């Protein structure tokens, strides 16, 4: 597939979730500064790795002069992403594996490969891929959740929770709450309710991850309800986000009707 035919989208987040930040006041010179209690922890700006791969691939292309393994691997990743969006999950995995063969440096960034492995029921390999992602960047909230989803299929909920990958504090409220839900357990309906009146992106992500949580609990009906709702949401149907495509692929793989 020629690169020109691949629909690429500029990196975006589901909504601009600004990280709160506090500043210590400067001490006045000439006298000891007054004691100040430590500031409470705040959410740092976490950029999901899924938004960084195109930029990283471009850097490698530049270093290699646009030729050789790095450039060819980048094209393979883009072909894989396009095939996944089109519903060809097996074809997408084949392209991602080609990318790794051509440039092994790509592997730690290939969260897309982990998603394809999940939908091909290759959960052990999927968990391994997501663990590589989190090891390289310990702020990958979504990759931590997807590792849990793979391992819940392998070992069950309780064991998967014992193996849960702890990551940094995500700046996105919806993903902080989703992370806590998967890590500690809880009611996914509250996740949806808490973000039902928020931005389009938050509505989508709360529905998607509520559905995925229900799937991990083997509750197919509730999983279907939420993931179909995510597909039908304004963000799911119009954003161009790779995860919006994933929601449709999920329904396709489960033979769910969107009507």
Order of alpha helices (4+ residues) and beta strands (2+ residues): alpha-alpha-alpha-alpha-alpha-alpha-alpha-alpha-alpha-alpha-alpha-alpha-alpha
